[in-house]
Amino acid sequence: MSDRRFYAAKKTQQLEVPEDTDFGPSKTERKREAHAARDLGAELCALSDAQLAAFPLSDSLLAAIGEARNINAHGARKRHLQYIGKLMRQHDVVAIEAELNRIDPDAPQNIRLQHESERWRTRLLSDDASAVTDFITRYPQVDIQALRLLLRQVAKERAEQKPPRYFRELFRLVRDTLSQMDEQAVGNDA
């Protein structure tokens, strides 16, 4: 049988497969998922132990991440990251990515939080008397006494032309208040 007839016969056999047959993910899709898990594992290796405690990880994965930190040789590190990727496929990758995005300062939701906090701080420091009332109404969990104290201290700090210590503390208070509200909103959605 010539090659041409062999491949033509093979092609007709392939065409006779029922249409409702599910072959599962292709090899390319499986490799993409494996590479994504490996890359996620590499990002986890860069985190501190305190940051890793917030992630839903097994003891074997935590041990593998600890070992990866001590490996300096390029080939060995690459092999070990492949192993971490294999272990990662047994975990809930979506939950791990969500937690990683929560602590990543360059994540879109953190950038949005940063910008919104800056807008509120600017508005609170403006001469608009209703800004404080609007903030307290919108975010009732804020420590009102601490907010008013920081506003007074920022005004005094600016009048005396001192370094912006309380200006930064006001930003932290606003940012923490907004992030608590975001966490409550996410908790209510779940």
Residue frames as a rotation matrix with the C-alpha (Angstrom) as fourth column:
MET 1
0.588 0.809 0.000 0.00
0.809 -0.588 0.000 0.00
0.000 0.000 -1.000 0.00
SER 2
-0.235 -0.682 0.692 1.47
0.622 -0.653 -0.432 3.33
0.747 0.329 0.578 -1.00
ASP 3
-0.830 -0.173 -0.530 1.79
0.538 -0.500 -0.678 6.19
-0.148 -0.848 0.509 1.44
ARG 4
-0.854 0.519 0.040 -0.87
-0.463 -0.792 0.399 8.19
0.239 0.322 0.916 -0.38
ARG 5
-0.084 0.863 -0.498 -3.51
-0.149 0.483 0.863 5.48
0.985 0.146 0.088 -0.05
PHE 6
-0.362 -0.110 -0.926 -2.53
0.803 0.467 -0.370 4.79
0.473 -0.877 -0.081 3.56
TYR 7
-0.944 -0.041 -0.327 -3.03
0.223 -0.811 -0.542 8.44
-0.242 -0.584 0.775 4.61
ALA 8
-0.617 0.782 -0.085 -6.26
-0.593 -0.391 0.704 8.73
0.518 0.485 0.705 2.61
ALA 9
-0.035 0.589 -0.807 -7.63
0.292 0.779 0.556 5.62
0.956 -0.216 -0.199 4.39
LYS 10
-0.577 -0.252 -0.777 -6.51
0.807 -0.034 -0.589 6.99
0.121 -0.967 0.223 7.74
LYS 11
-0.973 0.228 0.036 -8.20
-0.229 -0.973 -0.030 10.33
0.028 -0.038 0.999 6.99
THR 12
-0.240 0.940 -0.241 -11.55
-0.423 0.122 0.898 8.63
0.874 0.317 0.368 6.27
GLN 13
-0.106 0.160 -0.981 -11.26
0.718 0.695 0.036 6.68
0.688 -0.701 -0.189 9.53
GLN 14
-0.863 -0.268 -0.427 -10.73
0.494 -0.618 -0.611 9.93
-0.100 -0.739 0.666 11.42
LEU 15
-0.803 0.586 0.113 -13.78
-0.473 -0.740 0.479 11.49
0.363 0.331 0.871 9.83
GLU 16
-0.149 0.789 -0.596 -16.04
0.062 0.609 0.791 8.71
0.987 0.081 -0.139 11.15
VAL 17
-0.854 -0.175 -0.489 -15.73
0.491 0.035 -0.870 9.86
0.170 -0.984 0.056 14.78
PRO 18
0.185 0.981 -0.055 -19.12
0.935 -0.158 0.318 10.85
0.304 -0.110 -0.946 16.30
GLU 19
-0.090 -0.187 0.978 -19.55
0.210 -0.964 -0.165 14.59
0.974 0.190 0.126 16.74
ASP 20
0.719 0.472 0.510 -20.68
-0.356 -0.380 0.854 14.44
0.597 -0.796 -0.105 20.37
THR 21
0.536 -0.612 -0.581 -17.43
0.754 0.657 0.005 12.83
0.379 -0.441 0.814 21.51
ASP 22
0.915 -0.268 0.302 -15.60
-0.367 -0.864 0.344 14.97
0.169 -0.426 -0.889 24.08
PHE 23
0.472 -0.822 -0.317 -11.85
0.434 0.530 -0.729 14.56
0.767 0.207 0.607 23.88
GLY 24
0.597 -0.238 -0.766 -11.14
0.726 -0.247 0.642 16.86
-0.342 -0.939 0.026 26.82
PRO 25
0.725 -0.363 -0.585 -8.58
-0.344 -0.927 0.149 19.64
-0.596 0.093 -0.797 26.75
SER 26
0.876 -0.466 -0.126 -6.02
0.017 0.291 -0.956 19.54
0.483 0.835 0.263 23.97
LYS 27
0.342 -0.845 -0.411 -2.35
0.930 0.367 0.018 18.99
0.136 -0.389 0.911 24.67
THR 28
-0.423 -0.472 0.773 -1.70
0.438 -0.854 -0.282 22.69
0.793 0.219 0.568 24.06
GLU 29
0.376 0.650 0.660 -4.33
-0.356 -0.556 0.751 23.68
0.855 -0.517 0.022 26.62
ARG 30
0.899 -0.088 -0.429 -2.87
0.397 0.575 0.715 21.26
0.184 -0.813 0.552 29.17
LYS 31
-0.074 -0.997 0.004 0.62
0.949 -0.072 -0.307 22.67
0.306 -0.019 0.952 28.59
ARG 32
-0.216 0.068 0.974 -0.67
0.022 -0.997 0.075 26.25
0.976 0.038 0.214 28.97
GLU 33
0.786 0.571 0.236 -2.26
-0.252 -0.052 0.966 25.33
0.564 -0.819 0.103 32.30
ALA 34
0.648 -0.623 -0.438 0.95
0.757 0.588 0.283 23.59
0.081 -0.515 0.853 33.42
HIS 35
-0.353 -0.802 0.482 3.06
0.714 -0.564 -0.414 26.65
0.604 0.198 0.772 32.51
ALA 36
0.113 0.477 0.872 0.62
-0.262 -0.832 0.489 28.96
0.959 -0.283 0.031 34.28
ALA 37
0.955 0.224 -0.196 0.79
0.097 0.387 0.917 26.78
0.281 -0.894 0.348 37.42
ARG 38
0.223 -0.954 -0.199 4.60
0.960 0.251 -0.126 26.79
0.170 -0.163 0.972 37.25
ASP 39
-0.393 -0.355 0.849 4.70
0.340 -0.913 -0.224 30.58
0.855 0.200 0.479 36.87
LEU 40
0.548 0.659 0.516 2.28
-0.327 -0.399 0.857 30.99
0.770 -0.638 -0.003 39.78
GLY 41
0.833 -0.316 -0.455 4.54
0.544 0.617 0.568 28.75
0.102 -0.721 0.686 41.86
ALA 42
-0.205 -0.944 0.257 7.53
0.858 -0.300 -0.417 30.93
0.471 0.135 0.872 40.94
GLU 43
-0.084 0.258 0.962 5.62
-0.175 -0.955 0.241 34.00
0.981 -0.148 0.126 42.15
LEU 44
0.896 0.443 -0.013 4.86
-0.093 0.216 0.972 32.21
0.433 -0.870 0.235 45.42
CYS 45
0.391 -0.834 -0.388 8.58
0.884 0.458 -0.094 31.47
0.257 -0.306 0.917 45.88
ALA 46
-0.411 -0.566 0.715 9.26
0.409 -0.815 -0.410 35.21
0.815 0.124 0.566 45.91
LEU 47
0.442 0.667 0.599 6.89
-0.288 -0.527 0.799 35.81
0.849 -0.526 -0.041 48.85
SER 48
-0.579 -0.598 0.554 7.87
-0.693 0.003 -0.720 35.79
0.429 -0.801 -0.417 52.52
ASP 49
-0.838 0.241 -0.490 6.71
0.384 0.898 -0.216 33.12
0.388 -0.369 -0.845 54.96
ALA 50
-0.702 0.599 -0.386 4.33
0.136 -0.419 -0.898 35.58
-0.699 -0.682 0.213 56.59
GLN 51
-0.373 0.564 -0.736 2.70
-0.880 -0.467 0.088 36.33
-0.294 0.681 0.671 53.23
LEU 52
-0.669 0.067 -0.741 2.49
-0.390 0.816 0.426 32.63
0.633 0.574 -0.519 52.35
ALA 53
-0.950 0.309 -0.049 0.56
0.198 0.475 -0.858 31.94
-0.242 -0.824 -0.512 55.55
ALA 54
-0.356 0.861 -0.363 -2.49
-0.559 -0.508 -0.655 33.66
-0.749 -0.030 0.662 54.03
PHE 55
-0.304 0.186 -0.934 -2.61
-0.912 0.228 0.342 31.21
0.277 0.956 0.101 51.10
PRO 56
0.600 0.561 0.570 -4.52
-0.677 0.736 -0.011 27.89
-0.426 -0.380 0.821 51.11
LEU 57
0.147 -0.674 -0.724 -1.43
-0.792 0.358 -0.495 25.70
0.593 0.646 -0.482 50.49
SER 58
0.928 0.125 -0.352 -0.60
0.046 0.897 0.440 22.15
0.371 -0.424 0.826 51.55
ASP 59
0.703 -0.699 0.131 2.42
-0.258 -0.078 0.963 21.31
-0.663 -0.710 -0.235 53.68
SER 60
0.241 -0.633 0.735 4.15
0.747 0.605 0.276 19.56
-0.620 0.483 0.619 50.78
LEU 61
0.529 -0.004 0.849 3.82
0.697 -0.568 -0.437 22.65
0.483 0.823 -0.298 48.59
LEU 62
0.949 -0.200 0.245 5.07
-0.299 -0.819 0.489 24.93
0.102 -0.537 -0.837 51.38
ALA 63
0.495 -0.804 0.329 8.07
0.093 0.425 0.900 22.63
-0.864 -0.415 0.285 51.87
ALA 64
0.242 -0.374 0.895 8.79
0.953 0.267 -0.146 22.64
-0.184 0.888 0.421 48.11
ILE 65
0.789 0.068 0.611 8.61
0.258 -0.939 -0.229 26.45
0.558 0.338 -0.758 48.04
GLY 66
0.849 -0.506 0.152 11.02
-0.360 -0.343 0.868 26.60
-0.387 -0.791 -0.473 50.99
GLU 67
0.279 -0.761 0.585 13.44
0.529 0.631 0.568 24.27
-0.802 0.150 0.579 49.18
ALA 68
0.501 -0.037 0.865 13.21
0.839 -0.224 -0.496 26.32
0.212 0.974 -0.081 45.98
ARG 69
0.979 -0.126 0.163 14.42
-0.159 -0.965 0.206 29.41
0.131 -0.228 -0.965 47.83
ASN 70
0.498 -0.830 0.251 17.68
-0.322 0.092 0.942 27.62
-0.805 -0.551 -0.221 48.67
ILE 71
0.330 -0.357 0.874 18.41
0.769 0.639 -0.029 26.40
-0.548 0.681 0.485 45.13
ASN 72
0.199 -0.369 -0.908 20.83
-0.264 -0.912 0.313 28.62
-0.944 0.177 -0.279 43.21
ALA 73
-0.790 -0.541 0.288 21.74
0.087 0.366 0.927 26.48
-0.607 0.757 -0.242 40.20
HIS 74
-0.521 0.597 -0.610 19.67
-0.816 -0.558 0.151 27.47
-0.251 0.577 0.778 37.17
GLY 75
-0.515 0.302 -0.802 18.86
-0.427 0.721 0.545 23.95
0.743 0.624 -0.242 35.94
ALA 76
-0.795 0.191 -0.576 18.03
0.542 0.648 -0.535 22.63
0.271 -0.737 -0.619 39.38
ARG 77
-0.750 0.540 -0.383 15.83
-0.116 -0.676 -0.728 25.63
-0.652 -0.501 0.569 40.11
LYS 78
-0.483 0.559 -0.674 14.01
-0.866 -0.191 0.462 25.19
0.130 0.807 0.576 36.81
ARG 79
-0.593 0.217 -0.775 13.41
0.037 0.969 0.244 21.50
0.804 0.116 -0.583 37.57
HIS 80
-0.828 0.259 -0.497 12.18
0.542 0.149 -0.827 22.32
-0.140 -0.954 -0.264 41.05
LEU 81
-0.656 0.630 -0.416 9.79
-0.555 -0.776 -0.300 24.97
-0.512 0.034 0.858 39.71
GLN 82
-0.473 0.481 -0.738 8.39
-0.569 0.473 0.673 22.27
0.673 0.738 0.050 37.38
TYR 83
-0.685 0.178 -0.706 7.80
0.522 0.797 -0.305 20.15
0.509 -0.577 -0.639 40.48
ILE 84
-0.816 0.400 -0.418 6.11
0.124 -0.585 -0.801 23.07
-0.565 -0.706 0.428 42.25
GLY 85
-0.573 0.605 -0.553 3.94
-0.819 -0.407 0.403 23.52
0.019 0.684 0.729 39.15
LYS 86
-0.540 0.349 -0.766 2.93
-0.022 0.904 0.427 19.87
0.842 0.247 -0.480 39.38
LEU 87
-0.728 0.254 -0.636 1.97
0.684 0.229 -0.692 20.32
-0.030 -0.940 -0.341 43.03
MET 88
-0.833 0.398 -0.384 0.10
-0.306 -0.910 -0.280 23.55
-0.461 -0.116 0.880 42.19
ARG 89
-0.646 0.603 -0.467 -2.21
-0.485 0.148 0.862 21.68
0.589 0.784 0.197 39.81
GLN 90
-0.478 0.455 -0.751 -3.65
0.643 0.764 0.054 19.84
0.599 -0.457 -0.658 42.84
HIS 91
-0.652 0.188 -0.734 -4.69
0.561 -0.532 -0.634 23.13
-0.510 -0.826 0.242 44.48
ASP 92
0.511 0.849 0.137 -7.37
0.801 -0.412 -0.434 25.72
-0.311 0.332 -0.891 43.84
VAL 93
-0.468 -0.803 0.368 -5.40
0.884 -0.426 0.194 27.98
0.001 0.416 0.909 41.53
VAL 94
0.056 0.577 0.815 -8.19
0.466 -0.737 0.490 30.58
0.883 0.352 -0.310 41.32
ALA 95
0.919 0.293 -0.263 -8.15
0.351 -0.303 0.886 31.14
0.180 -0.907 -0.382 45.10
ILE 96
0.175 -0.941 -0.290 -4.36
0.833 -0.016 0.554 31.40
-0.526 -0.338 0.781 45.11
GLU 97
-0.477 -0.317 0.820 -4.39
0.783 -0.576 0.233 33.91
0.399 0.754 0.523 42.24
ALA 98
0.494 0.739 0.458 -7.06
0.372 -0.656 0.657 35.96
0.786 -0.154 -0.599 44.01
GLU 99
0.833 -0.245 -0.496 -4.98
0.471 -0.156 0.868 36.13
-0.290 -0.957 -0.014 47.19
LEU 100
-0.212 -0.961 0.177 -1.86
0.908 -0.127 0.399 36.99
-0.361 0.245 0.900 45.18
ASN 101
-0.220 0.220 0.950 -3.74
0.630 -0.712 0.310 39.82
0.745 0.667 0.018 43.44
ARG 102
0.810 0.576 -0.109 -4.93
0.428 -0.453 0.782 41.08
0.401 -0.680 -0.614 46.82
ILE 103
0.609 -0.636 -0.473 -1.37
0.439 -0.226 0.870 41.56
-0.660 -0.737 0.142 48.10
ASP 104
-0.230 -0.696 0.680 0.13
0.967 -0.087 0.238 42.67
-0.107 0.713 0.693 44.77
PRO 105
-0.212 0.151 -0.966 0.42
0.290 -0.934 -0.210 46.49
-0.933 -0.325 0.154 44.71
ASP 106
-0.835 -0.159 -0.526 0.26
-0.413 -0.449 0.792 46.54
-0.363 0.879 0.309 40.90
ALA 107
-0.663 0.680 0.312 -3.01
0.729 0.682 0.064 44.62
-0.169 0.270 -0.948 40.73
PRO 108
-0.575 0.442 0.688 -5.84
0.310 -0.660 0.684 46.64
0.757 0.607 0.243 39.13
GLN 109
0.515 0.834 -0.199 -8.06
0.520 -0.119 0.846 46.62
0.682 -0.539 -0.495 42.22
ASN 110
0.214 -0.512 -0.832 -5.18
0.908 -0.209 0.362 47.88
-0.360 -0.833 0.420 44.38
ILE 111
-0.821 -0.474 0.320 -4.40
0.567 -0.744 0.354 50.68
0.070 0.472 0.879 41.93
ARG 112
-0.122 0.877 0.465 -8.09
0.317 -0.409 0.855 51.65
0.941 0.251 -0.228 41.92
LEU 113
0.614 0.311 -0.726 -8.07
0.759 0.021 0.651 51.64
0.218 -0.950 -0.223 45.73
GLN 114
-0.345 -0.844 -0.411 -4.95
0.874 -0.448 0.187 53.82
-0.342 -0.294 0.892 45.75
HIS 115
-0.797 0.050 0.603 -6.49
0.354 -0.770 0.531 56.38
0.490 0.636 0.595 43.39
GLU 116
0.251 0.964 0.093 -9.80
0.372 -0.185 0.910 56.47
0.894 -0.194 -0.405 45.24
SER 117
0.401 -0.184 -0.898 -7.97
0.912 -0.019 0.411 56.94
-0.093 -0.983 0.160 48.55
GLU 118
-0.703 -0.710 -0.041 -6.00
0.691 -0.696 0.193 59.84
-0.166 0.108 0.980 47.10
ARG 119
-0.470 0.616 0.633 -9.21
0.247 -0.596 0.764 61.48
0.847 0.515 0.128 45.83
TRP 120
0.573 0.714 -0.403 -10.88
0.570 0.007 0.822 61.15
0.590 -0.700 -0.402 49.26
ARG 121
0.012 -0.637 -0.771 -7.82
0.948 -0.238 0.212 62.53
-0.319 -0.733 0.601 51.05
THR 122
-0.861 -0.316 0.399 -7.72
0.462 -0.815 0.350 65.54
0.214 0.486 0.848 48.71
ARG 123
-0.096 0.920 0.380 -11.44
0.215 -0.354 0.910 66.11
0.972 0.169 -0.163 49.18
LEU 124
0.543 0.283 -0.790 -11.18
0.796 0.126 0.592 65.80
0.267 -0.951 -0.157 52.98
LEU 125
-0.276 -0.763 -0.585 -8.37
0.856 -0.472 0.212 68.34
-0.438 -0.442 0.783 53.06
SER 126
-0.543 0.165 0.824 -10.23
0.515 -0.709 0.481 70.80
0.664 0.685 0.300 50.85
ASP 127
-0.967 0.181 0.179 -12.23
-0.254 -0.729 -0.635 73.62
0.015 -0.660 0.751 52.40
ASP 128
-0.258 0.917 -0.303 -15.45
-0.414 0.179 0.893 71.75
0.873 0.356 0.333 51.63
ALA 129
-0.533 0.090 0.841 -17.18
-0.844 0.018 -0.537 71.23
-0.064 -0.996 0.066 55.00
SER 130
0.530 0.841 0.106 -19.47
-0.821 0.541 -0.184 68.53
-0.212 0.011 0.977 53.64
ALA 131
0.082 -0.569 -0.819 -16.55
-0.656 0.588 -0.474 66.27
0.751 0.575 -0.325 52.63
VAL 132
-0.866 -0.414 0.282 -16.06
-0.469 0.473 -0.746 64.87
0.176 -0.778 -0.604 56.15
THR 133
-0.202 0.887 0.414 -19.79
-0.688 0.173 -0.705 64.30
-0.697 -0.427 0.576 56.57
ASP 134
0.538 0.370 -0.757 -19.99
-0.830 0.387 -0.401 62.58
0.145 0.845 0.515 53.16
PHE 135
-0.358 -0.765 -0.535 -17.05
-0.565 0.634 -0.529 60.32
0.744 0.113 -0.659 54.03
ILE 136
-0.858 0.067 0.509 -18.53
-0.451 0.373 -0.811 59.36
-0.244 -0.926 -0.289 57.41
THR 137
0.157 0.987 0.018 -21.94
-0.788 0.136 -0.600 58.72
-0.595 0.081 0.799 55.82
ARG 138
0.489 0.002 -0.872 -20.49
-0.762 0.487 -0.426 56.58
0.424 0.873 0.240 53.05
TYR 139
-0.139 -0.627 -0.766 -18.08
0.068 0.766 -0.639 54.67
0.988 -0.141 -0.064 55.32
PRO 140
0.625 0.524 0.579 -19.71
-0.473 -0.336 0.814 54.40
0.621 -0.783 0.038 58.77
GLN 141
0.837 -0.318 -0.446 -17.06
0.506 0.760 0.408 52.00
0.210 -0.567 0.797 60.11
VAL 142
0.014 -0.870 0.493 -14.39
0.328 -0.462 -0.824 54.75
0.945 0.173 0.279 60.08
ASP 143
-0.056 -0.150 -0.987 -12.98
0.994 -0.096 -0.042 55.92
-0.089 -0.984 0.154 63.41
ILE 144
0.626 0.450 0.637 -14.51
0.582 -0.813 0.003 59.42
0.519 0.369 -0.771 63.39
GLN 145
0.922 -0.298 -0.249 -12.41
0.032 -0.581 0.813 60.74
-0.387 -0.758 -0.526 66.25
ALA 146
0.027 -0.969 0.247 -9.16
0.526 0.224 0.821 59.61
-0.850 0.107 0.515 64.62
LEU 147
0.047 0.072 0.996 -10.26
0.983 -0.178 -0.034 61.10
0.175 0.981 -0.079 61.29
ARG 148
0.872 0.350 0.342 -11.02
0.298 -0.934 0.197 64.53
0.389 -0.070 -0.919 62.77
LEU 149
0.703 -0.681 -0.205 -7.79
0.074 -0.216 0.974 64.48
-0.707 -0.700 -0.102 64.81
LEU 150
-0.132 -0.782 0.609 -5.72
0.799 0.280 0.532 63.68
-0.587 0.557 0.588 61.73
LEU 151
0.355 0.327 0.876 -7.41
0.823 -0.554 -0.126 66.46
0.444 0.766 -0.466 59.77
ARG 152
1.000 -0.011 -0.008 -6.52
-0.005 -0.843 0.538 68.95
-0.012 -0.538 -0.843 62.50
GLN 153
0.403 -0.913 0.054 -2.94
0.207 0.148 0.967 67.67
-0.891 -0.379 0.249 62.69
VAL 154
-0.026 -0.368 0.929 -2.51
0.990 0.121 0.076 67.92
-0.141 0.922 0.361 58.91
ALA 155
0.731 0.344 0.589 -3.72
0.453 -0.891 -0.042 71.53
0.511 0.298 -0.807 58.98
LYS 156
0.894 -0.442 -0.075 -1.28
-0.170 -0.487 0.857 72.32
-0.415 -0.753 -0.511 61.80
GLU 157
0.186 -0.844 0.503 1.50
0.581 0.508 0.636 70.47
-0.792 0.174 0.585 60.02
ARG 158
0.198 -0.046 0.979 0.93
0.942 -0.267 -0.203 72.48
0.271 0.963 -0.010 56.82
ALA 159
0.940 0.194 0.281 0.81
0.122 -0.959 0.255 75.79
0.319 -0.206 -0.925 58.73
GLU 160
0.677 -0.731 0.078 4.15
-0.308 -0.185 0.933 75.03
-0.668 -0.656 -0.350 60.40
GLN 161
0.601 -0.387 -0.700 5.60
-0.742 0.057 -0.668 73.66
0.298 0.921 -0.253 57.12
LYS 162
-0.071 -0.556 0.828 6.66
-0.721 0.603 0.342 70.39
-0.690 -0.573 -0.443 58.71
PRO 163
-0.906 -0.254 -0.337 7.26
-0.416 0.671 0.614 67.11
0.070 0.697 -0.714 56.85
PRO 164
-0.178 0.965 -0.195 3.98
-0.868 -0.061 0.493 65.40
0.464 0.257 0.848 55.83
ARG 165
-0.977 -0.213 0.027 3.78
-0.196 0.829 -0.525 62.75
0.089 -0.518 -0.851 58.55
TYR 166
-0.508 0.849 0.144 0.08
-0.026 0.152 -0.988 63.18
-0.861 -0.506 -0.055 59.41
PHE 167
-0.002 0.411 -0.912 -0.73
-0.951 -0.281 -0.125 63.71
-0.308 0.867 0.391 55.73
ARG 168
-0.585 -0.304 -0.752 0.50
-0.565 0.818 0.109 60.13
0.582 0.488 -0.650 55.13
GLU 169
-0.965 0.248 0.082 -1.31
0.088 0.605 -0.791 58.82
-0.246 -0.757 -0.606 58.20
LEU 170
-0.175 0.934 -0.310 -4.54
-0.574 -0.353 -0.739 60.32
-0.800 0.049 0.598 56.92
PHE 171
-0.107 0.074 -0.992 -4.00
-0.956 0.268 0.123 58.53
0.274 0.961 0.042 53.62
ARG 172
-0.895 -0.277 -0.350 -3.44
-0.185 0.944 -0.274 55.22
0.406 -0.180 -0.896 55.45
LEU 173
-0.712 0.692 0.121 -6.63
-0.071 0.101 -0.992 55.70
-0.699 -0.715 -0.023 57.46
VAL 174
0.081 0.747 -0.660 -8.66
-0.853 -0.290 -0.434 56.44
-0.516 0.598 0.614 54.32
ARG 175
-0.313 -0.277 -0.908 -7.09
-0.807 0.582 0.100 53.52
0.501 0.764 -0.406 52.41
ASP 176
-0.997 -0.067 -0.039 -7.69
-0.034 0.826 -0.562 51.07
0.070 -0.559 -0.826 55.26
THR 177
-0.407 0.913 -0.021 -11.29
-0.319 -0.163 -0.934 52.22
-0.856 -0.373 0.358 55.58
LEU 178
0.150 0.444 -0.883 -11.89
-0.976 -0.075 -0.204 51.78
-0.157 0.893 0.422 51.85
SER 179
-0.585 -0.424 -0.691 -10.22
-0.568 0.823 -0.023 48.35
0.579 0.379 -0.722 51.80
GLN 180
-0.901 0.349 0.259 -12.37
-0.040 0.527 -0.849 47.19
-0.432 -0.775 -0.461 54.75
MET 181
-0.003 0.945 -0.328 -15.45
-0.615 -0.260 -0.744 48.26
-0.788 0.200 0.582 52.82
ASP 182
-0.031 -0.090 -0.995 -14.23
-0.955 0.297 0.003 46.37
0.295 0.951 -0.095 49.71
GLU 183
-0.915 -0.350 -0.202 -13.60
-0.269 0.900 -0.342 43.22
0.302 -0.258 -0.918 51.78
GLN 184
-0.587 0.780 0.218 -17.08
-0.147 0.162 -0.976 43.45
-0.796 -0.605 0.019 53.29
ALA 185
0.192 0.660 -0.727 -18.58
-0.880 -0.212 -0.425 43.85
-0.434 0.721 0.540 49.81
VAL 186
-0.376 -0.394 -0.839 -16.67
-0.737 0.676 0.013 40.80
0.562 0.623 -0.545 48.56
GLY 187
-0.989 0.010 0.144 -17.77
-0.097 0.695 -0.712 38.84
-0.107 -0.719 -0.687 51.66
ASN 188
-0.243 0.970 -0.030 -21.40
-0.420 -0.133 -0.898 39.75
-0.874 -0.205 0.440 51.03
ASP 189
0.104 0.241 -0.965 -21.17
-0.994 0.048 -0.095 38.66
0.024 0.969 0.245 47.38
ALA 190
-0.709 -0.522 -0.474 -19.83
-0.537 0.835 -0.117 35.22
0.457 0.172 -0.873 48.30
